[in-house]
Amino acid sequence: MDNKVRIETYNPKYKEDFVRLNKQWIERYFRVENSDLNTFEHIDDGIIGCGGQIFFAIDESGSVIGCCALKPHPETQSHELAKMAVAPEAQGKGVGRMLGEALIKYAVKSGVRRIFLEGNTRLKASIALYRRLGFKEIPLKDIAYERCDIMMELTFAFRPIEPKDQASLARLIRSVFEEYGAPLVNTVYDDPRTWHIYDTLQGANAAYWVVEENGEVVGGCGFFPTEGLPDGYAELIKFYLSKLCRGKGYGSRLFSLTIDGAWKAGYNHLYIESFPEFADAVTMYRRHGFVPLPHRLGHSGHTATSIHLELERTEKSEN
């Protein structure tokens, strides 16, 4: 992926670039249809004005080298990933993935629950990208373009944990430890309670949320008043995501739900235990205001952890 490329949301000055890139892409393989022209003519009122968004990939020279749109379809309570196009000279450099992930992150933050797209199986690289982003093929229905012969969707939902989630969550958590080579003894990995997250929460001032992608649990995070913590403290527990769904904003949403939930539950501090192997997660914790502690707190039983942090409830941490 080209680190010199940045993603920006809609700016009217890029409107003609949106049309240009899409016409260039369509005409390379197919023909411009009336549905395309209608979209180009109604960018402001048909996409932006309806609560949608357009994303642009900008290179270091300031040139627009890619774009895609999140187009609302209120009649089906869905949004469409539409008009993704990357300039020929920028293809194969990860620009499409950057655009797709930015679109999904925006959708997650905006409360969208379903994104669909219409494509053509001749474009194998595009279909492969959509699959990597998590889209699954669904039956064709109400296709807007003659050139399209495949429809795909991505659904996601955030909800409290249920008893049925326990086994799949435990397997996911253990797989992340194995993926990163984190310690497997005296950790969440070998803790029997990892298989009973829902059961552990019962009767405690605690909560845990999971994220589903296409109906499958792919991550979770929560808080729990671990034994031995100081008054007013809860531990942020079992924050893990499947490697197949990272980069889409799911983690940020789970993290926000957990922090907000802990404050609403009356806690004034959150405590985290972690490992150097999870450096990306630790960096995120620090970015959100968690500060290092010189020693562990409480009696989680996870004595192999070597990084310990806490977050104090402040006006800043609530925003």
matplotlib code that plots the C-alpha trace (Angstrom):
import matplotlib.pyplot as plt

x = [0.0, 1.3, 1.8, 2.0, -1.7, -4.3, -8.1, -10.4, -14.1, -16.3, -15.2, -17.0, -13.6, -13.2, -16.6, -15.2, -12.5, -15.2, -16.9, -13.7, -12.3, -15.5, -16.1, -12.6, -13.0, -16.5, -15.5, -12.4, -14.6, -18.2, -20.3, -21.7, -25.4, -28.2, -27.9, -24.3, -25.3, -28.0, -25.5, -23.1, -25.8, -27.0, -23.9, -24.8, -28.5, -28.5, -25.5, -24.2, -27.5, -29.1, -26.6, -24.0, -20.4, -17.7, -14.1, -11.1, -7.6, -5.1, -1.5, 1.5, 1.1, -2.5, -3.9, -7.1, -6.2, -9.2, -12.7, -15.8, -19.1, -21.4, -24.8, -27.9, -30.9, -33.5, -36.2, -34.1, -32.3, -29.1, -26.2, -24.4, -20.7, -20.8, -18.6, -15.2, -12.6, -8.8, -6.6, -4.7, -1.3, -2.3, -3.8, -2.1, -0.8, -3.5, -5.5, -8.8, -8.3, -7.6, -10.8, -12.9, -11.7, -12.3, -15.8, -16.5, -15.1, -17.3, -20.3, -19.6, -19.2, -22.4, -24.5, -24.9, -25.7, -25.7, -23.6, -24.2, -22.6, -23.2, -20.2, -19.1, -17.2, -15.0, -13.2, -11.5, -9.2, -12.2, -14.2, -11.2, -10.8, -14.5, -14.1, -11.0, -13.1, -15.6, -18.3, -20.3, -22.1, -25.9, -28.7, -29.1, -32.1, -33.2, -29.9, -29.4, -26.8, -26.9, -23.2, -23.6, -23.8, -23.0, -24.3, -22.5, -23.2, -21.4, -23.5, -22.2, -23.9, -22.8, -24.7, -24.4, -22.9, -25.3, -24.8, -24.5, -21.4, -19.2, -17.5, -16.8, -15.4, -13.1, -11.8, -11.3, -9.4, -7.1, -6.4, -5.3, -2.8, -1.4, -1.3, 0.9, 2.9, 1.7, 2.2, -0.2, 0.2, -1.2, -3.0, -6.5, -5.5, -5.5, -8.0, -11.1, -13.3, -12.5, -15.0, -17.6, -17.6, -21.3, -21.6, -18.9, -20.7, -23.9, -24.6, -21.7, -21.8, -20.2, -20.9, -19.5, -20.2, -19.6, -19.4, -21.0, -19.9, -22.3, -23.9, -20.6, -19.0, -15.6, -14.7, -15.6, -14.7, -16.1, -15.5, -15.6, -14.9, -12.0, -11.4, -8.8, -9.1, -9.3, -12.8, -14.2, -12.1, -13.2, -10.9, -11.3, -11.4, -11.0, -10.7, -9.9, -10.8, -10.4, -7.5, -10.0, -11.9, -9.3, -9.0, -12.8, -13.4, -14.9, -12.3, -12.8, -16.6, -16.2, -13.7, -16.0, -19.0, -16.9, -15.5, -18.9, -20.6, -18.1, -18.6, -22.4, -22.0, -20.4, -16.8, -14.2, -11.1, -10.5, -7.5, -5.9, -3.4, -1.5, 1.7, 4.4, 3.2, 0.0, 1.9, -0.7, -3.4, -1.2, -0.5, -4.3, -4.8, -2.1, -3.7, -7.0, -5.5, -4.4, -1.2, 1.3, 1.3, 4.5, 2.7, -0.4, -3.7, -6.2, -6.2, -7.1, -4.9, -3.1, 0.3, 2.2, 1.1, 3.9, 2.0, -0.5, -2.3, -5.2, -7.6, -9.2, -12.6, -12.4, -14.3, -11.8, -12.2, -15.9, -15.7]
y = [0.0, 3.4, 5.5, 8.7, 8.3, 9.9, 9.5, 12.5, 12.7, 14.7, 18.1, 19.7, 20.5, 16.7, 16.2, 16.1, 13.7, 11.4, 11.5, 11.3, 8.2, 6.3, 7.0, 6.0, 2.7, 1.9, 2.6, 0.4, -2.7, -1.8, 1.2, 4.1, 3.4, 5.7, 4.7, 5.9, 9.2, 9.7, 9.2, 11.6, 14.3, 13.9, 13.6, 16.5, 15.6, 11.9, 10.9, 13.7, 15.3, 12.0, 11.2, 9.3, 10.1, 10.0, 9.0, 10.2, 8.8, 11.7, 11.1, 13.2, 15.5, 16.3, 14.3, 12.2, 8.6, 6.8, 7.1, 5.3, 6.3, 5.2, 5.7, 5.5, 3.3, 4.3, 2.0, -1.1, 0.4, -0.3, 1.6, 0.8, 0.7, 2.3, 3.8, 2.5, 3.4, 3.6, 5.3, 2.8, 4.0, 3.5, 0.0, -2.8, -0.5, -1.0, 2.1, 0.2, -1.4, 1.9, 3.3, 0.3, 0.3, 4.1, 3.6, 0.7, 2.7, 5.6, 3.3, 1.6, 5.0, 6.2, 3.3, 1.6, -2.1, -3.3, -2.4, -4.0, -3.7, -4.7, -6.0, -8.1, -11.4, -10.5, -8.0, -10.7, -8.3, -6.2, -9.2, -10.5, -7.1, -7.1, -10.6, -9.5, -6.7, -9.2, -9.0, -12.2, -13.1, -13.0, -13.7, -11.1, -8.8, -5.4, -4.9, -1.3, -1.9, -4.2, -5.0, -6.4, -10.2, -10.5, -8.9, -8.9, -7.6, -6.9, -6.8, -5.9, -5.4, -4.6, -6.2, -7.5, -11.0, -13.9, -17.4, -18.9, -16.7, -18.1, -21.0, -19.1, -16.2, -18.4, -20.0, -16.5, -15.2, -18.2, -17.9, -14.3, -15.4, -18.0, -15.6, -13.1, -15.6, -14.2, -16.2, -19.1, -19.9, -17.8, -15.7, -15.4, -18.2, -20.9, -19.3, -21.5, -18.4, -17.5, -20.2, -18.7, -14.9, -14.5, -16.6, -14.7, -11.4, -12.5, -10.7, -8.3, -4.7, -5.6, -5.7, -7.2, -6.5, -8.5, -7.5, -9.7, -9.7, -11.4, -13.1, -14.5, -13.2, -11.7, -9.8, -8.5, -6.3, -5.5, -4.4, -6.3, -5.5, -7.8, -9.0, -6.9, -3.7, -0.4, 1.1, 2.6, 0.5, -2.0, -4.0, -3.7, -7.4, -9.7, -7.1, -9.2, -9.1, -11.7, -11.0, -11.1, -8.1, -5.6, -2.2, -1.6, 0.4, -2.5, -2.3, 1.5, 0.9, -1.9, 0.2, 3.2, 1.0, -0.4, 2.9, 4.6, 1.6, 1.6, 5.3, 4.8, 1.9, 4.3, 3.4, 6.2, 4.1, 1.4, -0.9, -3.0, -5.9, -6.7, -7.9, -6.4, -8.8, -6.8, -3.5, -2.1, -2.5, -1.0, 2.0, 2.5, 2.4, 5.1, 7.2, 7.1, 8.3, 5.1, 5.7, 3.0, 1.7, 0.4, -2.8, -4.9, -4.2, -6.7, -10.5, -11.5, -14.5, -13.5, -13.2, -13.4, -10.0, -7.4, -4.2, -2.5, 0.7, 2.7, 5.4, 7.9, 9.2, 12.8, 15.1, 14.3, 10.5, 10.8, 12.4]
z = [0.0, -0.9, 2.3, 0.2, -0.8, 1.4, 1.5, 1.5, 1.7, -0.8, -1.9, -4.9, -6.5, -7.1, -8.7, -12.3, -11.2, -9.9, -13.3, -15.3, -13.4, -13.6, -17.3, -18.0, -16.1, -17.5, -21.1, -20.8, -20.3, -21.1, -22.1, -20.0, -19.2, -18.3, -14.7, -14.7, -16.3, -13.7, -10.9, -12.4, -12.8, -9.2, -7.1, -4.7, -4.3, -5.0, -2.9, -0.6, 0.0, 1.0, 3.7, 1.6, 1.0, -1.7, -1.0, -3.0, -3.1, -3.6, -4.5, -3.3, -6.2, -5.3, -8.2, -7.7, -8.6, -7.2, -5.9, -4.6, -3.2, -0.4, -1.8, 0.5, -0.5, 2.2, 0.7, 1.6, 4.6, 2.8, 1.3, -1.9, -2.6, -6.0, -8.6, -7.4, -9.9, -9.8, -12.4, -14.6, -13.4, -9.8, -10.0, -8.2, -5.4, -2.8, -3.6, -4.0, -0.6, 1.0, -0.5, 0.5, 4.1, 4.4, 3.1, 5.5, 8.5, 7.6, 7.3, 10.7, 12.4, 10.8, 12.0, 8.6, 8.9, 5.3, 2.2, -1.2, -4.6, -8.2, -10.2, -13.1, -12.8, -15.7, -13.4, -11.3, -9.4, -8.4, -7.2, -5.3, -3.6, -2.5, -1.1, 0.9, 2.3, 3.5, 0.8, 0.1, -3.1, -2.9, -5.4, -8.2, -7.5, -9.0, -10.8, -12.0, -14.7, -17.7, -17.3, -13.8, -13.3, -9.6, -6.4, -3.1, 0.4, 3.6, 6.9, 10.3, 13.7, 17.2, 20.1, 23.6, 24.0, 24.1, 25.5, 21.9, 21.3, 24.0, 22.2, 18.9, 20.8, 22.8, 19.6, 18.0, 21.1, 21.2, 17.5, 17.9, 20.6, 18.3, 15.4, 17.3, 19.2, 22.6, 25.8, 26.1, 29.8, 32.7, 30.2, 28.7, 26.3, 29.0, 31.4, 31.5, 31.9, 28.3, 27.3, 29.6, 29.0, 29.1, 32.2, 34.0, 33.4, 35.1, 38.4, 37.9, 37.0, 33.6, 29.9, 26.7, 23.1, 20.0, 16.3, 13.7, 10.1, 7.7, 10.7, 12.1, 15.4, 14.4, 17.6, 21.0, 23.9, 27.3, 30.9, 34.2, 37.9, 38.3, 41.8, 43.7, 41.6, 43.4, 44.0, 40.9, 38.6, 35.9, 33.6, 29.9, 28.9, 26.0, 23.2, 20.1, 16.4, 13.7, 11.3, 8.5, 9.6, 10.8, 9.2, 9.0, 12.1, 14.0, 16.8, 17.3, 17.6, 20.1, 22.0, 22.2, 23.3, 26.1, 27.4, 27.2, 28.8, 31.7, 32.4, 32.3, 34.7, 37.3, 36.9, 36.9, 35.8, 33.2, 33.5, 30.8, 30.8, 27.6, 25.9, 23.7, 21.0, 20.8, 20.0, 17.6, 20.3, 23.0, 20.7, 20.2, 24.0, 24.5, 21.7, 23.6, 26.8, 28.6, 30.6, 31.8, 35.3, 37.0, 38.1, 37.7, 39.5, 40.7, 40.5, 37.0, 37.2, 34.0, 35.6, 32.3, 31.2, 31.1, 30.0, 32.4, 31.7, 33.0, 31.8, 34.2, 33.4, 32.4, 30.1, 27.3, 27.7, 27.4, 24.0]

ax = plt.figure().add_subplot(projection="3d")
ax.plot(x, y, z, "-o")
ax.set_aspect("equal")
plt.show()
